[in-house]
Amino acid sequence: MQQKLNILFLPYWLPSKNNPKNGNFILRHAEAIATLHNITILYVERDDTLLEKFKINIDKNHNLLIIKIYYKGHSYKVINYWKKFRAYTKGLGLIKNIDLIHIHVLYYYAFLALYFKIIKNINFVVTEHWTRWITKDNSLSRKFYCKMMNIVCSQASYILPVSENLADSMKMQGIKGKYKIIPNVVNTQVFKPTNNKPEKNIFLHISNLVDDHKNITGILNVSKKLAESGYKFILKIGGDGDNTMIKEFIKNNKLKNYISTFGPLTENEVSYKMRNADMLVMFSNKENQPCVINEAFSCGLPVISTNVGGITEFFPKNFGIIIEKGNENDLYEAMAKCINGKVEFAKPKDMHQYAVNHFSIQIIAKELEKVYSKVLQ
């Protein structure tokens, strides 16, 4: 495709001043396809700290234009919906040319794409990342949501979940359409192996630290048990969330020689920690297709992970160890094997090449371009 397209991204999440890491995987998709086409992102978020009713921030970087519109919230939901609608209309008024709309994460704002399809004959595609689809919920609000999203998806040219598992979950809940799997993006120029990795038993966990989701308690319990068993290791655990519980656990169990915690990291800082670790540990209760695992592979870092969501779809056998969800004994044995050197993994360069072939900016950009081309031909 030689002519540059004008693609409008409508995301449910995006990094913002109040949530700097929120939906960064969506921004990476936009940055990838912006290497080939003109991308405009229109993002709306509530901000109760505003003095005015609306605030518009516009950022332009080569082929990527990001329009963020913040609106001051109200105590009444109906008024908030009206303000959000007005924010979207203000943003759409700033956009001149649209060849295709790309929804990222299904929610009620997706009816904007349906409006453009019916009224202006502009097609749209949907990328889905949300673990909500794989969470059991039989409430009336959930059933209503699924019915509404099925109306939207019935008119979508493509539905693009990041994993087969997520696609199957959506289909089971009645979402019909033309499916194609396109995974999350990794900047393989930033996430790459090092030749100077220290030979120590360093385990790493990076996440939002939400215990119900990431099972931080389980990781800490197993680490305590390993320390009590006499194993020598270091667990570095942290990320974007609240690490107060981790600090208290370290203090109460006198584990400062075994466990350390850290706060939010930049992309380069994440890469540095991965290059200086021996194993990434993910003990999640639910996932779709975590970026952090793809990034670890790109750094040549093996992974211990639970078998949840779509993780095993992009997890070659010799790239790590897959364990049962919630099974602390499994995690204990896996970490002990790594400490004792009783397991052999793929070479870092081979893991990095796998990431390049499946998650790199160039690969994901080409996959998205193929979809756009089919929609517009």
N, C-alpha and C positions, 0 to 999 in steps of 0.2 A: 504494500500500500504506500504509494508515493506521496499523495496529498495528505497533509496533516488534518486530522479530525478535531472538532471542538467537542470535548466530552465534559459533561457536567456531573461531578460527583456529589451525591447527597448522602452524607454519612450520619449515622445515629450517634457515633462517638468520634472525637477528634481531640488531639492535644490542645489545651486551652490554658488561659492564665490561671484558672482555678484547679485544673486537672491536667498538668503538663505531660503526663504519660498516658492519658486516656485515649484508647484507640490508636496508638502509634502504629500498629500493624496496618490500619487503614491508610494512614498517611504514607506508609512505605509502598503500598499498592499504587497510590497516586503518583508518587515520585518515580516509580518504575515506568509506568506507561507514559509519564511526561517526558521521558527520554525519546519518545517517538511521536507524540501528539500533544495538542494543546489541552491542558486539563484545568478546569475551574472547579474548586471545592466551595460549596456553600454550606456553612455550618451554623446552626443556631443553638444558643445555650442560655439558660436562665442565670442571672447574676444579681442577687439582691443587694449588692454593695453599690450598684450604680446610683448616681444622683439624678441622671436623666432617664427617660423611658427606654431609649435604645442607644446602643453604641456600636458603630461599625468599624472593624479593623480590616484593612486590605493589605495583603502581602504578595508581591509579585517576584518570582524567581524563574527566569527563562520561560519555559513552557507551562509553568505551574502558577496559577493565580488562586490565592486562598482568601475567601471572604468569610469573616467570622462576625456574626451579629449577636450581640448580647442584649437581653431584655430584662428589665426590672420585674421581679415576680410580684404576685399578688396572693392574698390569702384564699381567694376563691378560684377553684380550678377552672371554671368556665372562662373567667377573665384571663387566666394564664394561657389557655388554649387560643383565645383570641389574640393575645399579644404574640404568641409564637407564630400564629398564622401571619400576622402583620409583619413580623420579622422576616419570614420567608418571602413575602411579597416585595419587601424592600430589597432583599438580596437579589431576587429574580429580576427586578427592575434594573439592576446594574449589569446584567449579562445580556449580550447582544446575540451571539450565535451559538446554537446548540444543535449538534448533529445526533447526539445520543446521550441518554441519561444512565448513570451507573449508581444504583442504590447500594449502600453498604450497611447492612444489618436492617432487617425488616422491623418497621414500627409504623405507627399510623401516618407519619409524615410521608410514607411511601406512596400515599394516594396522590401526592403531587405528580409523581411520575405517571400514574394512571391518567390523570387529567391531561398531561401533555400528550400522552399516547392517543387519547380519544379526541381531544379538541384540535391538537396541532400535528398529529400524525408523527410524533417523535418517539421512536422506540426506546426501550430501556431494558437493562439487565440488572440482576440482583446478585451481589456477593453476600454470603452469610458466614458469620464467625461465632454466633451466640450460643453459649452452652445451655441457654434456656430451652432449646429444642431437644436436648437430651436429658432434661430434668423432668421427672414425673410430676404432673400437676393436672388434676381433673377438675379444677375450679371452673365456675361459670365464666369468669373473666378470661381465663386461659382459652376456653373453648371459643369464646367470642373473638378473641385475638386471632386464633388459628383460622376461623372462618373469614375474617376480614383480610388476613394476609393471603389466603387462598384466592380471594377475588383479585388482589394485586398481582399475584404470581401467575394467574391464568392468562394475563396479558403480557407478561414478561417474555422477552425473546430467549433469554437463558437464565437459569438459576445456577450460581457458581459457588457452592459450598467449598470450604477449605479442606474437607475430608469426606470420604465415602460414608463413614459412620454418621456424620452430620446430615448428609444427603438422605440416608436411610431413615433417620429420625424424623426429618421433615416430611418425607413421603408417608411415613406411618401416621402422621398427624394431618394427612389430607392435602398436603401441598403438592400440587401437580404441576408439571412443566418439563422443559427440556434442560436436563442437568449436565453439568460438566465440572469436574474437580480442578480447581486452581488453588494451590496452597499459598501459604504466607511467604513473604519476601525476606531474604537475608542479604545484607550488604556484605558480600564475600570478600570485598577489598578491605573491610574493617575487621571482619571475623575471619582470621586465618591462623594457621598453626605457628608455633615458635620452635626454634631449635634449642632453646635454653630453658626448657621446663625443669624445675627442680624435682629431684627424685624424693618426694615426700608423700605421705598419705593425706593429701588435702582434698576434702570433699567440699562441694560448693552447692548452695541452693539460692536461686534468685527468683523472686516472684512478688506478687502484691501482698503476700503474707496473710491472706484471708484463710483462717484455720479450717473452716467448713469446706473450703474448696481445695486448698493446698495441703491440708493435714500437717501443719507445722508441728502440732503436738506429737504426732507419731514420729517425725524425724528426730525431735528432741529426746523422746523416750528411748529410741533405739541408740542414739548417740550416748546417752547416759549409761545404758546397758553395756555398750562396747567399752566405755571408759572403766566401768566397774569390773569388766572381764580382763582388764590389763592391756587392751589394745592401744597402740600409740597412733594417734591421728589428730587432724584438725578439721573441724567443720566450720566453714564460713557461710553464714546464713543472713540474708537481708533482702532489701529491695524497696519498693515504693510504699509499702504499708507501715502499719504501726508495729514496731519491734519491742514494745514495752514488755510484753509477755516473755519474749526471748531473753531479754536482759534479766528479768526476775528469775527465770528458770536457771540461767547460768549462775546467778548469785546464790540462789537457794540450794543448789546442788553442787556448788563449789567446782564448777566446770570451766573456769576461765582459761585453763591450760589446754582445753579441748575444743571449746566453742567460742566463736567471736561473731559479732553482728555488725551490720553496716546499714546505711540509709540508701536513698535513691541514687542511682548511677546514670551517667551519660552512656551513650552507645559505646564510646571508646573505653570507658571504665569497665563496662561489662565484658568487653573483649579482653581487656588486660587481666581481669580476674579469671576468666576462662582459660587463658593461656598459661596461667600460673596455678592451675588446679589439676588434679588427677582424675576427678570424677564429678559429674553433675548428678545431684540427687533430686528426683521428682517423685513425691509420694502422694500425688493428687487423688482426690476422690472423684473428680470429673474434669475433663478437658475436651477440647476439640483437636486442634493441631498446633501445639504450643510453639511460638517463635523461639523461645529460649532453648528448646531441644535442637531445633534446626541450626541455631547460632552455635551451640556447643559442637555439633558435628562439623560445622564450618571451621571451627578452631581446632579440630582434631581431638576433641574432648569426649570420651565415652560417657554414657548416661545410664544410670539406674532409674527405671521408671515403672510406675504401675501400668497395668494393661487397661487403660480407660480411653474412651473416645476414639479418635482416629490416630492415636500415637503409633501403633504398630504398622500403619499403612506406609509410613516413611521412616522405617527403623530396621535397617539391615541387621541380620542376626549377630554379627561380630562387632556391632557398634555399641554394645552395652548389654544390660541385663534387664529383662522384663519380669516384673513380679506381680503378685496378686494385690488388688486394691485393699488397703486397710490391714494387710498382713504384716505386722511388725517383725515376726520371726523371719519372713522372707527378706525384709529389708536388712535385718541384722546379719543374716547369712551372706547376702550379696555384698554388703560393706566389708564384712570380715574376709571374704574371698579376695576382695580388691586389696585390702591391707596385707594379706598374706601372699599376694602375688600369684594366686592360683587360677587366674583367668587371663586369657590373652585376647586382646582386641585388635581391630584393624589398624593399619598404619595411619597416622594423622593426615598424611598427604592424600590417602585414598578417601578418608572421611570428608576432607575438604572438597575434593573433586566431586563427590556425591552431592554435596551441598550446592556447588556451582551448577551441576547438571539439573538440579531439581528446584532450587529456591533463589537463584541469583536474580539480580535486577534484570539482566538481559533475557533470561529464560521466561520469567513471569511477564515481562513486557511483551514478548513475542506471543505468549499464550493469550494474553488479553487482546492483543491486536488481531489475532486469528478470529476470536469471538466477535469483535467489532466488525471485522470485514464480512463475516457471514451474515450478521444482522443487517448490514447496510447494502449488501450486494443486490 
